[in-house]
């Protein structure tokens, strides 16, 4: 186990090239789960937890780790299982999602697996716990579920999707003729958050669940005429089944009829990120999830650029 913990703590490089590294773990039940290593700050034997009044039922308690107070979420309970009663042999995965650090209480941590995003598939229709899944994959002939952590966090502390009045007034002055936005994200909650923010500024949204679906949608639209007369910009998550946001952006840049589309990468990888990768694939902007005004400003910059290009053309 110490080897796994050391390995997690030393992994700080995103694999790239449509690949990721999954840390696999288990909850109370036998089902196996995975989390992207790049989102993991540390893995620890569960320390003593402090209970506080008015905690959300999913929060097992508060831990004080390396000078920081961290909420520890009972992942079994949060995903519809039974609560953890004995934490003495449990672990916490310290992770950073959407600008916040939290601990995920799990019963066992296993190993790190290097895998291609093409092997990460959307959850099957009608799956029993599909409300909490963004993807599934197979490792060692066993199904591994990738949880929709953003959905769990939104249940504990809902995100405000409203833009400030001042920013809405600014954006209203520059909305171009073409005002449809393609949003690609594997999390249903994240898609809805972005959609509400985008629609509040008077734009329309086309929402898709992963990079492959986004690329197919773009190519289909381009088959009906100039993509630039149909779509203002693309907002894409980075981590998605089958095709990640880096690969999607590179595919857009390599397609002669799509190459000038404005692309914003919008991701929960908020602690550190591979700026060199963002620049290499040619994304126009990178913003961490989820601050509605930051997203709004990025869209405003995109709209200003799109409008300027249209005028010059």
C-alpha positions, 0 to 999 in steps of 0.5 A, spaced: 500 500 500 505 504 501 508 503 494 501 506 491 501 512 496 508 514 494 506 513 487 500 517 487 504 523 491 509 523 485 505 523 479 504 530 477 504 530 469 498 529 465 499 523 460 496 527 454 495 524 447 488 522 449 491 518 455 490 518 462 492 514 469 486 512 473 487 510 481 482 505 482 479 504 489 473 500 492 467 503 497 463 498 502 461 494 496 465 490 491 464 495 485 471 498 483 471 505 481 477 510 478 479 517 479 484 521 474 490 521 478 491 528 476 486 530 480 489 527 486 493 531 491 494 525 496 492 519 499 492 517 506 490 512 511 483 516 514 485 520 520 481 522 526 475 526 523 471 531 527 464 532 527 461 539 526 453 541 527 449 542 520 454 538 516 451 535 510 449 528 511 454 526 505 460 529 509 463 524 514 467 529 518 472 534 518 480 533 517 485 537 519 491 535 514 497 539 513 495 546 515 488 545 512 481 543 514 478 539 509 471 536 508 471 528 508 465 525 504 463 518 505 463 516 497 459 510 499 453 514 502 454 519 496 453 514 491 447 511 494 450 505 498 450 504 506 454 509 510 461 507 512 461 505 520 468 504 521 473 508 518 479 505 522 481 501 516 479 506 511 483 511 506 481 518 504 483 521 497 485 528 497 483 531 491 481 538 488 475 539 483 472 545 481 477 550 485 476 546 492 479 541 496 476 535 499 477 528 501 473 522 499 472 516 504 474 510 501 474 503 503 480 501 499 485 504 494 488 499 489 493 501 484 494 506 478 492 504 471 495 507 465 489 507 459 487 510 453 481 515 453 478 511 447 477 505 452 473 510 457 466 509 455 459 513 457 455 509 462 450 504 459 443 506 458 439 504 464 445 502 468 443 502 476 447 507 478 448 511 472 446 518 475 452 518 479 457 515 473 460 519 467 464 513 464 465 506 465 471 502 463 474 495 463 480 493 467 482 486 468 476 483 466 472 487 471 468 493 470 470 500 473 466 506 474 468 513 474 463 517 478 460 524 476 464 527 482 461 534 480 454 532 481 456 529 488 459 536 490 453 540 487 449 536 491 453 538 497 454 545 496 450 547 489 454 552 485 451 559 483 450 559 475 448 566 475 452 572 472 453 579 475 449 584 472 455 588 470 457 583 466 451 581 463 450 588 461 457 588 458 456 582 454 449 584 451 453 590 447 457 585 443 453 579 442 454 577 434 449 575 429 451 567 430 450 566 437 450 558 438 455 555 443 457 547 442 458 545 450 462 538 451 462 535 458 461 528 460 458 531 467 450 532 466 451 537 472 457 541 469 453 541 462 447 544 465 451 549 469 454 551 463 448 551 459 444 556 464 450 561 464 451 561 456 443 562 455 443 567 461 447 572 456 442 570 450 446 565 447 443 558 444 447 551 447 448 545 443 450 540 449 454 533 447 457 528 452 464 527 450 469 529 445 467 524 439 460 526 439 462 533 439 467 532 433 461 528 429 456 534 431 461 539 428 463 535 422 455 534 421 454 542 421 460 543 417 456 539 412 450 543 411 454 550 410 460 554 413 461 552 420 462 559 422 455 561 420 452 556 425 457 556 431 460 562 435 465 557 439 466 551 442 466 550 450 469 543 452 471 539 458 478 536 458 476 529 461 471 526 457 470 518 455 472 516 448 476 523 446 478 528 451 478 535 450 485 536 448 484 531 442 478 534 440 481 541 440 487 538 436 482 535 431 478 541 430 485 545 428 487 539 423 480 540 420 480 545 414 473 546 415 473 547 422 480 550 424 478 557 426 473 555 431 474 559 437 475 553 443 475 554 450 477 548 455 473 548 461 475 543 466 475 541 473 483 540 473 483 547 477 489 546 482 495 545 476 494 544 469 499 543 463 499 550 460 504 547 454 499 542 452 493 547 452 498 551 447 500 545 443 493 543 441 491 550 440 486 552 445 484 559 445 483 559 452 483 555 458 479 556 465 477 552 471 470 550 473 466 553 475 465 561 476 460 564 472 463 570 471 470 567 469 466 563 464 462 569 462 468 573 461 471 568 456 465 568 452 465 575 452 472 575 449 470 569 444 464 573 442 469 580 441 474 576 437 469 572 433 465 579 431 472 582 429 473 576 424 467 577 421 467 584 420 474 584 417 472 578 413 
